[in-house]
Amino acid sequence: MTFHAPADLLRASFRASPYYRIVPFEQLTARQQQLLDTLRRHPGASAMLLPAPGSGRTVRSVSRETADLLRGYANAAPLPDGVTAALGESAERAILRLVLDDVLEIEDGGCFLSGVAAAQLLLGATPAPLPAGHIGALSLEALRHAAALDDDDSRSLAARLYRFNTRPLSPRWLARLPTTQAIGDFLGLDGAGGHRTATAPGIEPFTNEGWLIWAAPGAAPNAGATTFKLYVSPPAELLRDALPAVLALLGSDGRAIAVKVGAELAGLLRPDKLVAYFDTEADLHRAAELVQRRLGGMPAHGVPFTAELAGNGLLSWGVDPPGEHALLAWQGSSSWRTWLANRLAASLVAARTATESMPSWRFALERLRLDGVDTATFAPQGGAWPGGES
């Protein structure tokens, strides 16, 4: 990423944008506190930025340092002394995020810019890398499709991004798998829910929110640590053949802490239908090699917004929130793809005034890169759950 230069950015004048107002958590109504509880629990969060009605902006949580900074910007002014120390080593990145998110406006030639207009000014001539490979192409197709929709609701757009490449509930599939029993037979499960050939004694599955889940005995994510997830994405017709190879990862060689597969027809037709979870990235890559040896050559469905491991899109990976974000990663509602879809959708809505030189889908990628995501692969930079404010 390049922009004028860090020194130039930190010497510019800024003002608070009219799109947001700062509200400390304790001043939120009870209903607002309930609705915004997830953002409130974001590490370091101290206050909320509530968007002005009709602005199309997204609610955000900010740290105490950022909230204090914004309160001093009713009028244009340079950054105060010590802002670099207050915002940490990545002060330039933190300020740039605030400008691109329409929270701060930067002065340029007597005009004040934010969002996509400021991106054209600040990001320079080195654009974010475009997604590559089979899954990268799927992801870029999803992003461009969402950008072309006449939809200003970021939640709706995020759902469309998340579901992209899901196969429809066709009459053929509904007739083929009309019951839970039929789905169990289709997956090769025995009467107790175990797999007839792949599950070890004592590993019994349970259902949760549309998933059938096998957890290794005593397994739980490390408290405060990122959980790594391996997506195995064959076409639904081949899921029975792929499932044993993934369930085998629950053994000592595979080191998976859990495996889940869709327990309902809709879950079998989504691209991320089969997932294994690991404590470390090294365990994930070791397991991927085992699965690739068993399933190499199998056609792929492909999971958008994940990092590709096998060249045809059969295997890919992502991360789930650390322990402070979710109790059990394979049971919680938050996930890597959910997080990515929400971030991208918010940027698409904010960039509705985009121009040909910076289309909204390109702005969304540029903004995502500032959150610590490698936009060529949709992997987290450094392998861990990205930091920063929400």
Contacts in CASP RR format, 6 or more apart in sequence:
PFRMAT RR
TARGET T0000
AUTHOR 0000-0000-0000
METHOD contacts of the structure
MODEL  1
MTFHAPADLLRASFRASPYYRIVPFEQLTARQQQLLDTLRRHPGASAMLL
PAPGSGRTVRSVSRETADLLRGYANAAPLPDGVTAALGESAERAILRLVL
DDVLEIEDGGCFLSGVAAAQLLLGATPAPLPAGHIGALSLEALRHAAALD
DDDSRSLAARLYRFNTRPLSPRWLARLPTTQAIGDFLGLDGAGGHRTATA
PGIEPFTNEGWLIWAAPGAAPNAGATTFKLYVSPPAELLRDALPAVLALL
GSDGRAIAVKVGAELAGLLRPDKLVAYFDTEADLHRAAELVQRRLGGMPA
HGVPFTAELAGNGLLSWGVDPPGEHALLAWQGSSSWRTWLANRLAASLVA
ARTATESMPSWRFALERLRLDGVDTATFAPQGGAWPGGES
1 123 0 8 1.000
1 126 0 8 1.000
1 128 0 8 1.000
1 366 0 8 1.000
1 369 0 8 1.000
1 370 0 8 1.000
2 123 0 8 1.000
2 124 0 8 1.000
2 125 0 8 1.000
2 126 0 8 1.000
3 9 0 8 1.000
3 96 0 8 1.000
3 121 0 8 1.000
3 122 0 8 1.000
3 123 0 8 1.000
3 124 0 8 1.000
4 122 0 8 1.000
4 124 0 8 1.000
6 92 0 8 1.000
9 92 0 8 1.000
9 95 0 8 1.000
9 96 0 8 1.000
9 106 0 8 1.000
9 122 0 8 1.000
10 79 0 8 1.000
10 83 0 8 1.000
10 84 0 8 1.000
10 91 0 8 1.000
10 92 0 8 1.000
10 95 0 8 1.000
11 78 0 8 1.000
11 79 0 8 1.000
12 78 0 8 1.000
12 79 0 8 1.000
12 106 0 8 1.000
12 107 0 8 1.000
12 108 0 8 1.000
13 76 0 8 1.000
13 77 0 8 1.000
13 78 0 8 1.000
13 106 0 8 1.000
13 107 0 8 1.000
14 73 0 8 1.000
14 76 0 8 1.000
14 77 0 8 1.000
14 78 0 8 1.000
14 79 0 8 1.000
14 95 0 8 1.000
14 99 0 8 1.000
14 104 0 8 1.000
14 105 0 8 1.000
14 106 0 8 1.000
14 107 0 8 1.000
15 73 0 8 1.000
15 74 0 8 1.000
15 75 0 8 1.000
15 76 0 8 1.000
15 77 0 8 1.000
15 104 0 8 1.000
15 105 0 8 1.000
15 107 0 8 1.000
15 112 0 8 1.000
16 70 0 8 1.000
16 72 0 8 1.000
16 73 0 8 1.000
16 74 0 8 1.000
16 103 0 8 1.000
16 104 0 8 1.000
16 105 0 8 1.000
17 102 0 8 1.000
17 103 0 8 1.000
17 104 0 8 1.000
17 105 0 8 1.000
17 114 0 8 1.000
18 52 0 8 1.000
19 51 0 8 1.000
19 52 0 8 1.000
19 55 0 8 1.000
19 57 0 8 1.000
19 102 0 8 1.000
19 103 0 8 1.000
20 49 0 8 1.000
20 50 0 8 1.000
20 51 0 8 1.000
20 52 0 8 1.000
20 57 0 8 1.000
20 60 0 8 1.000
20 102 0 8 1.000
20 103 0 8 1.000
21 49 0 8 1.000
21 50 0 8 1.000
21 52 0 8 1.000
22 47 0 8 1.000
22 48 0 8 1.000
22 49 0 8 1.000
22 62 0 8 1.000
22 67 0 8 1.000
22 70 0 8 1.000
22 71 0 8 1.000
23 47 0 8 1.000
23 48 0 8 1.000
23 49 0 8 1.000
23 50 0 8 1.000
24 46 0 8 1.000
24 47 0 8 1.000
24 48 0 8 1.000
24 67 0 8 1.000
25 33 0 8 1.000
25 40 0 8 1.000
25 45 0 8 1.000
25 46 0 8 1.000
25 47 0 8 1.000
25 48 0 8 1.000
28 36 0 8 1.000
28 48 0 8 1.000
32 48 0 8 1.000
33 40 0 8 1.000
36 48 0 8 1.000
36 59 0 8 1.000
36 61 0 8 1.000
38 334 0 8 1.000
39 45 0 8 1.000
39 48 0 8 1.000
39 59 0 8 1.000
39 60 0 8 1.000
39 61 0 8 1.000
39 390 0 8 1.000
40 48 0 8 1.000
40 61 0 8 1.000
41 324 0 8 1.000
41 325 0 8 1.000
42 61 0 8 1.000
42 389 0 8 1.000
42 390 0 8 1.000
43 324 0 8 1.000
44 63 0 8 1.000
44 64 0 8 1.000
45 61 0 8 1.000
45 62 0 8 1.000
45 63 0 8 1.000
45 389 0 8 1.000
45 390 0 8 1.000
46 61 0 8 1.000
46 62 0 8 1.000
46 63 0 8 1.000
46 64 0 8 1.000
46 67 0 8 1.000
47 61 0 8 1.000
47 62 0 8 1.000
47 64 0 8 1.000
47 67 0 8 1.000
48 59 0 8 1.000
48 60 0 8 1.000
48 61 0 8 1.000
48 62 0 8 1.000
49 59 0 8 1.000
49 60 0 8 1.000
49 61 0 8 1.000
49 62 0 8 1.000
49 70 0 8 1.000
49 103 0 8 1.000
50 59 0 8 1.000
51 57 0 8 1.000
51 58 0 8 1.000
51 59 0 8 1.000
56 152 0 8 1.000
56 154 0 8 1.000
56 349 0 8 1.000
56 350 0 8 1.000
57 101 0 8 1.000
57 102 0 8 1.000
57 349 0 8 1.000
57 350 0 8 1.000
58 154 0 8 1.000
58 346 0 8 1.000
58 349 0 8 1.000
58 350 0 8 1.000
60 101 0 8 1.000
60 103 0 8 1.000
60 389 0 8 1.000
60 390 0 8 1.000
61 389 0 8 1.000
61 390 0 8 1.000
62 70 0 8 1.000
62 103 0 8 1.000
62 389 0 8 1.000
63 389 0 8 1.000
65 86 0 8 1.000
65 87 0 8 1.000
66 87 0 8 1.000
66 94 0 8 1.000
66 98 0 8 1.000
66 389 0 8 1.000
68 86 0 8 1.000
69 79 0 8 1.000
69 80 0 8 1.000
69 83 0 8 1.000
69 86 0 8 1.000
69 87 0 8 1.000
70 98 0 8 1.000
70 103 0 8 1.000
70 104 0 8 1.000
73 104 0 8 1.000
76 107 0 8 1.000
76 112 0 8 1.000
79 95 0 8 1.000
83 91 0 8 1.000
83 95 0 8 1.000
84 91 0 8 1.000
87 94 0 8 1.000
87 95 0 8 1.000
88 94 0 8 1.000
93 370 0 8 1.000
94 388 0 8 1.000
95 104 0 8 1.000
96 122 0 8 1.000
96 370 0 8 1.000
97 367 0 8 1.000
97 370 0 8 1.000
97 371 0 8 1.000
97 388 0 8 1.000
97 389 0 8 1.000
98 104 0 8 1.000
99 105 0 8 1.000
99 106 0 8 1.000
99 113 0 8 1.000
99 114 0 8 1.000
99 115 0 8 1.000
99 118 0 8 1.000
99 122 0 8 1.000
100 114 0 8 1.000
100 115 0 8 1.000
100 116 0 8 1.000
100 118 0 8 1.000
100 119 0 8 1.000
100 122 0 8 1.000
100 363 0 8 1.000
100 366 0 8 1.000
100 367 0 8 1.000
100 370 0 8 1.000
101 114 0 8 1.000
101 115 0 8 1.000
101 350 0 8 1.000
101 367 0 8 1.000
102 114 0 8 1.000
102 115 0 8 1.000
102 350 0 8 1.000
103 114 0 8 1.000
104 114 0 8 1.000
105 112 0 8 1.000
105 113 0 8 1.000
105 114 0 8 1.000
105 118 0 8 1.000
106 112 0 8 1.000
106 113 0 8 1.000
106 114 0 8 1.000
106 118 0 8 1.000
106 121 0 8 1.000
106 122 0 8 1.000
107 113 0 8 1.000
108 121 0 8 1.000
113 121 0 8 1.000
115 350 0 8 1.000
115 351 0 8 1.000
115 363 0 8 1.000
116 350 0 8 1.000
116 351 0 8 1.000
116 353 0 8 1.000
116 354 0 8 1.000
116 355 0 8 1.000
116 358 0 8 1.000
116 360 0 8 1.000
116 363 0 8 1.000
117 353 0 8 1.000
119 358 0 8 1.000
119 363 0 8 1.000
119 366 0 8 1.000
119 367 0 8 1.000
120 355 0 8 1.000
120 357 0 8 1.000
120 358 0 8 1.000
123 366 0 8 1.000
127 362 0 8 1.000
127 365 0 8 1.000
127 366 0 8 1.000
128 362 0 8 1.000
128 365 0 8 1.000
128 366 0 8 1.000
128 368 0 8 1.000
128 369 0 8 1.000
128 375 0 8 1.000
129 374 0 8 1.000
129 375 0 8 1.000
129 376 0 8 1.000
130 140 0 8 1.000
130 365 0 8 1.000
130 375 0 8 1.000
130 376 0 8 1.000
131 137 0 8 1.000
131 139 0 8 1.000
131 140 0 8 1.000
131 375 0 8 1.000
131 376 0 8 1.000
131 377 0 8 1.000
131 378 0 8 1.000
132 376 0 8 1.000
132 377 0 8 1.000
133 308 0 8 1.000
133 311 0 8 1.000
134 300 0 8 1.000
134 302 0 8 1.000
134 308 0 8 1.000
134 311 0 8 1.000
134 312 0 8 1.000
134 313 0 8 1.000
135 302 0 8 1.000
135 303 0 8 1.000
135 304 0 8 1.000
135 306 0 8 1.000
135 307 0 8 1.000
135 308 0 8 1.000
135 313 0 8 1.000
135 316 0 8 1.000
135 378 0 8 1.000
136 304 0 8 1.000
136 308 0 8 1.000
136 377 0 8 1.000
136 378 0 8 1.000
138 164 0 8 1.000
138 165 0 8 1.000
138 302 0 8 1.000
138 304 0 8 1.000
139 304 0 8 1.000
139 305 0 8 1.000
139 378 0 8 1.000
140 361 0 8 1.000
141 164 0 8 1.000
141 304 0 8 1.000
142 160 0 8 1.000
142 161 0 8 1.000
142 164 0 8 1.000
142 165 0 8 1.000
142 304 0 8 1.000
142 305 0 8 1.000
143 161 0 8 1.000
143 344 0 8 1.000
143 348 0 8 1.000
143 361 0 8 1.000
143 364 0 8 1.000
143 365 0 8 1.000
144 361 0 8 1.000
145 160 0 8 1.000
145 164 0 8 1.000
146 157 0 8 1.000
146 160 0 8 1.000
146 161 0 8 1.000
146 164 0 8 1.000
146 344 0 8 1.000
146 345 0 8 1.000
146 348 0 8 1.000
146 361 0 8 1.000
147 348 0 8 1.000
147 359 0 8 1.000
147 360 0 8 1.000
147 361 0 8 1.000
147 364 0 8 1.000
149 157 0 8 1.000
149 160 0 8 1.000
151 157 0 8 1.000
151 160 0 8 1.000
152 349 0 8 1.000
152 352 0 8 1.000
153 349 0 8 1.000
154 342 0 8 1.000
154 345 0 8 1.000
154 346 0 8 1.000
154 348 0 8 1.000
154 349 0 8 1.000
155 345 0 8 1.000
156 345 0 8 1.000
157 345 0 8 1.000
157 348 0 8 1.000
157 349 0 8 1.000
158 338 0 8 1.000
158 341 0 8 1.000
158 342 0 8 1.000
158 344 0 8 1.000
158 345 0 8 1.000
158 346 0 8 1.000
159 341 0 8 1.000
161 304 0 8 1.000
161 305 0 8 1.000
161 340 0 8 1.000
161 341 0 8 1.000
161 344 0 8 1.000
161 345 0 8 1.000
162 337 0 8 1.000
162 338 0 8 1.000
162 341 0 8 1.000
163 270 0 8 1.000
164 304 0 8 1.000
165 271 0 8 1.000
165 301 0 8 1.000
165 302 0 8 1.000
165 303 0 8 1.000
165 304 0 8 1.000
166 269 0 8 1.000
166 270 0 8 1.000
166 271 0 8 1.000
167 173 0 8 1.000
167 236 0 8 1.000
167 269 0 8 1.000
167 270 0 8 1.000
167 301 0 8 1.000
168 269 0 8 1.000
169 265 0 8 1.000
169 266 0 8 1.000
169 269 0 8 1.000
173 236 0 8 1.000
173 265 0 8 1.000
173 269 0 8 1.000
174 265 0 8 1.000
176 182 0 8 1.000
176 186 0 8 1.000
177 183 0 8 1.000
177 186 0 8 1.000
177 265 0 8 1.000
177 268 0 8 1.000
180 263 0 8 1.000
180 264 0 8 1.000
183 263 0 8 1.000
183 264 0 8 1.000
183 265 0 8 1.000
183 268 0 8 1.000
184 193 0 8 1.000
186 239 0 8 1.000
186 240 0 8 1.000
186 268 0 8 1.000
187 195 0 8 1.000
187 212 0 8 1.000
187 239 0 8 1.000
187 240 0 8 1.000
187 243 0 8 1.000
187 261 0 8 1.000
188 195 0 8 1.000
188 196 0 8 1.000
188 240 0 8 1.000
188 243 0 8 1.000
189 195 0 8 1.000
189 196 0 8 1.000
190 196 0 8 1.000
192 204 0 8 1.000
193 204 0 8 1.000
193 205 0 8 1.000
193 212 0 8 1.000
194 203 0 8 1.000
194 204 0 8 1.000
194 205 0 8 1.000
194 214 0 8 1.000
195 243 0 8 1.000
195 244 0 8 1.000
195 247 0 8 1.000
197 244 0 8 1.000
198 243 0 8 1.000
198 244 0 8 1.000
198 245 0 8 1.000
198 247 0 8 1.000
198 248 0 8 1.000
199 205 0 8 1.000
199 214 0 8 1.000
199 247 0 8 1.000
199 250 0 8 1.000
200 250 0 8 1.000
200 251 0 8 1.000
202 217 0 8 1.000
203 214 0 8 1.000
203 215 0 8 1.000
203 216 0 8 1.000
203 217 0 8 1.000
203 250 0 8 1.000
204 214 0 8 1.000
205 212 0 8 1.000
205 213 0 8 1.000
205 214 0 8 1.000
206 212 0 8 1.000
206 213 0 8 1.000
206 215 0 8 1.000
207 213 0 8 1.000
207 263 0 8 1.000
208 331 0 8 1.000
209 331 0 8 1.000
209 332 0 8 1.000
209 333 0 8 1.000
210 262 0 8 1.000
210 263 0 8 1.000
210 264 0 8 1.000
210 267 0 8 1.000
211 260 0 8 1.000
211 261 0 8 1.000
211 262 0 8 1.000
211 263 0 8 1.000
211 330 0 8 1.000
212 260 0 8 1.000
212 261 0 8 1.000
212 262 0 8 1.000
212 263 0 8 1.000
213 258 0 8 1.000
213 259 0 8 1.000
213 260 0 8 1.000
213 330 0 8 1.000
213 331 0 8 1.000
214 247 0 8 1.000
214 250 0 8 1.000
214 258 0 8 1.000
214 259 0 8 1.000
214 260 0 8 1.000
215 257 0 8 1.000
215 258 0 8 1.000
215 330 0 8 1.000
216 250 0 8 1.000
216 251 0 8 1.000
216 256 0 8 1.000
216 257 0 8 1.000
216 258 0 8 1.000
219 257 0 8 1.000
219 258 0 8 1.000
220 257 0 8 1.000
220 328 0 8 1.000
221 227 0 8 1.000
221 257 0 8 1.000
221 277 0 8 1.000
221 279 0 8 1.000
221 320 0 8 1.000
221 323 0 8 1.000
221 328 0 8 1.000
221 329 0 8 1.000
222 279 0 8 1.000
223 323 0 8 1.000
224 322 0 8 1.000
224 323 0 8 1.000
224 324 0 8 1.000
225 279 0 8 1.000
225 322 0 8 1.000
225 323 0 8 1.000
226 319 0 8 1.000
226 320 0 8 1.000
226 321 0 8 1.000
226 322 0 8 1.000
226 383 0 8 1.000
226 384 0 8 1.000
226 385 0 8 1.000
227 257 0 8 1.000
227 277 0 8 1.000
227 278 0 8 1.000
227 279 0 8 1.000
227 319 0 8 1.000
227 320 0 8 1.000
227 321 0 8 1.000
227 322 0 8 1.000
227 329 0 8 1.000
227 330 0 8 1.000
228 277 0 8 1.000
228 278 0 8 1.000
228 279 0 8 1.000
228 280 0 8 1.000
228 281 0 8 1.000
228 283 0 8 1.000
228 284 0 8 1.000
228 317 0 8 1.000
228 318 0 8 1.000
228 319 0 8 1.000
228 320 0 8 1.000
229 275 0 8 1.000
229 276 0 8 1.000
229 277 0 8 1.000
229 278 0 8 1.000
229 284 0 8 1.000
229 317 0 8 1.000
229 318 0 8 1.000
229 319 0 8 1.000
229 320 0 8 1.000
229 329 0 8 1.000
229 335 0 8 1.000
229 336 0 8 1.000
230 246 0 8 1.000
230 249 0 8 1.000
230 256 0 8 1.000
230 275 0 8 1.000
230 276 0 8 1.000
230 277 0 8 1.000
230 278 0 8 1.000
230 284 0 8 1.000
230 287 0 8 1.000
230 288 0 8 1.000
230 291 0 8 1.000
230 309 0 8 1.000
230 315 0 8 1.000
230 316 0 8 1.000
230 317 0 8 1.000
231 271 0 8 1.000
231 272 0 8 1.000
231 274 0 8 1.000
231 275 0 8 1.000
231 302 0 8 1.000
231 303 0 8 1.000
231 306 0 8 1.000
231 315 0 8 1.000
231 316 0 8 1.000
231 317 0 8 1.000
231 318 0 8 1.000
232 242 0 8 1.000
232 245 0 8 1.000
232 246 0 8 1.000
232 274 0 8 1.000
232 275 0 8 1.000
232 276 0 8 1.000
232 291 0 8 1.000
232 295 0 8 1.000
232 314 0 8 1.000
232 315 0 8 1.000
233 271 0 8 1.000
233 272 0 8 1.000
233 273 0 8 1.000
233 274 0 8 1.000
233 300 0 8 1.000
233 301 0 8 1.000
233 302 0 8 1.000
233 303 0 8 1.000
233 313 0 8 1.000
233 314 0 8 1.000
233 315 0 8 1.000
233 316 0 8 1.000
234 241 0 8 1.000
234 242 0 8 1.000
234 274 0 8 1.000
234 295 0 8 1.000
234 298 0 8 1.000
234 299 0 8 1.000
234 300 0 8 1.000
234 301 0 8 1.000
234 314 0 8 1.000
235 299 0 8 1.000
235 300 0 8 1.000
235 301 0 8 1.000
236 268 0 8 1.000
236 269 0 8 1.000
236 273 0 8 1.000
236 301 0 8 1.000
238 298 0 8 1.000
238 299 0 8 1.000
239 261 0 8 1.000
239 268 0 8 1.000
239 273 0 8 1.000
239 274 0 8 1.000
241 295 0 8 1.000
241 298 0 8 1.000
242 274 0 8 1.000
242 295 0 8 1.000
242 298 0 8 1.000
243 261 0 8 1.000
243 274 0 8 1.000
245 290 0 8 1.000
245 291 0 8 1.000
245 294 0 8 1.000
245 295 0 8 1.000
246 256 0 8 1.000
246 259 0 8 1.000
246 261 0 8 1.000
246 274 0 8 1.000
246 276 0 8 1.000
246 291 0 8 1.000
247 259 0 8 1.000
248 254 0 8 1.000
248 290 0 8 1.000
248 294 0 8 1.000
249 255 0 8 1.000
249 256 0 8 1.000
249 259 0 8 1.000
249 276 0 8 1.000
249 287 0 8 1.000
249 290 0 8 1.000
249 291 0 8 1.000
250 256 0 8 1.000
250 258 0 8 1.000
250 259 0 8 1.000
253 290 0 8 1.000
254 283 0 8 1.000
254 286 0 8 1.000
254 287 0 8 1.000
254 290 0 8 1.000
255 278 0 8 1.000
255 279 0 8 1.000
255 283 0 8 1.000
255 286 0 8 1.000
255 287 0 8 1.000
256 276 0 8 1.000
256 277 0 8 1.000
256 278 0 8 1.000
256 283 0 8 1.000
256 287 0 8 1.000
257 277 0 8 1.000
257 278 0 8 1.000
257 279 0 8 1.000
258 276 0 8 1.000
258 277 0 8 1.000
258 330 0 8 1.000
259 274 0 8 1.000
259 275 0 8 1.000
259 276 0 8 1.000
259 277 0 8 1.000
260 274 0 8 1.000
260 275 0 8 1.000
260 277 0 8 1.000
260 330 0 8 1.000
261 268 0 8 1.000
261 273 0 8 1.000
261 274 0 8 1.000
261 275 0 8 1.000
262 268 0 8 1.000
262 270 0 8 1.000
262 273 0 8 1.000
262 274 0 8 1.000
267 273 0 8 1.000
271 301 0 8 1.000
271 302 0 8 1.000
271 303 0 8 1.000
271 304 0 8 1.000
272 303 0 8 1.000
272 306 0 8 1.000
272 337 0 8 1.000
273 301 0 8 1.000
275 330 0 8 1.000
276 287 0 8 1.000
277 320 0 8 1.000
277 329 0 8 1.000
277 330 0 8 1.000
278 284 0 8 1.000
278 287 0 8 1.000
281 383 0 8 1.000
284 317 0 8 1.000
285 309 0 8 1.000
288 309 0 8 1.000
288 310 0 8 1.000
288 315 0 8 1.000
288 317 0 8 1.000
291 315 0 8 1.000
292 309 0 8 1.000
292 310 0 8 1.000
292 314 0 8 1.000
292 315 0 8 1.000
295 314 0 8 1.000
296 310 0 8 1.000
296 314 0 8 1.000
297 312 0 8 1.000
297 314 0 8 1.000
298 314 0 8 1.000
299 312 0 8 1.000
299 314 0 8 1.000
300 310 0 8 1.000
300 312 0 8 1.000
300 313 0 8 1.000
300 314 0 8 1.000
302 313 0 8 1.000
302 314 0 8 1.000
302 316 0 8 1.000
303 313 0 8 1.000
303 316 0 8 1.000
303 337 0 8 1.000
304 337 0 8 1.000
305 336 0 8 1.000
305 337 0 8 1.000
305 340 0 8 1.000
305 341 0 8 1.000
305 344 0 8 1.000
305 378 0 8 1.000
306 316 0 8 1.000
306 317 0 8 1.000
306 318 0 8 1.000
306 336 0 8 1.000
306 337 0 8 1.000
306 378 0 8 1.000
307 316 0 8 1.000
307 317 0 8 1.000
307 318 0 8 1.000
307 374 0 8 1.000
307 377 0 8 1.000
307 378 0 8 1.000
307 379 0 8 1.000
308 315 0 8 1.000
308 316 0 8 1.000
308 377 0 8 1.000
309 315 0 8 1.000
309 316 0 8 1.000
309 317 0 8 1.000
310 316 0 8 1.000
317 379 0 8 1.000
318 336 0 8 1.000
318 337 0 8 1.000
318 378 0 8 1.000
318 379 0 8 1.000
318 380 0 8 1.000
319 336 0 8 1.000
319 380 0 8 1.000
319 383 0 8 1.000
319 384 0 8 1.000
319 385 0 8 1.000
320 326 0 8 1.000
320 329 0 8 1.000
320 330 0 8 1.000
320 334 0 8 1.000
320 335 0 8 1.000
320 336 0 8 1.000
320 385 0 8 1.000
321 329 0 8 1.000
321 334 0 8 1.000
321 335 0 8 1.000
321 339 0 8 1.000
321 385 0 8 1.000
322 385 0 8 1.000
323 329 0 8 1.000
325 334 0 8 1.000
325 385 0 8 1.000
326 332 0 8 1.000
326 333 0 8 1.000
326 334 0 8 1.000
329 335 0 8 1.000
336 380 0 8 1.000
340 368 0 8 1.000
340 373 0 8 1.000
340 378 0 8 1.000
343 364 0 8 1.000
343 367 0 8 1.000
343 368 0 8 1.000
343 371 0 8 1.000
344 364 0 8 1.000
344 368 0 8 1.000
347 360 0 8 1.000
347 363 0 8 1.000
347 364 0 8 1.000
347 367 0 8 1.000
347 368 0 8 1.000
348 360 0 8 1.000
348 361 0 8 1.000
348 363 0 8 1.000
348 364 0 8 1.000
350 363 0 8 1.000
351 358 0 8 1.000
351 359 0 8 1.000
351 360 0 8 1.000
351 363 0 8 1.000
351 364 0 8 1.000
352 360 0 8 1.000
354 360 0 8 1.000
354 362 0 8 1.000
354 363 0 8 1.000
358 366 0 8 1.000
365 375 0 8 1.000
368 375 0 8 1.000
369 375 0 8 1.000
371 386 0 8 1.000
371 387 0 8 1.000
371 388 0 8 1.000
372 380 0 8 1.000
372 381 0 8 1.000
372 386 0 8 1.000
372 387 0 8 1.000
373 379 0 8 1.000
373 380 0 8 1.000
373 381 0 8 1.000
373 386 0 8 1.000
374 380 0 8 1.000
374 381 0 8 1.000
380 386 0 8 1.000
END
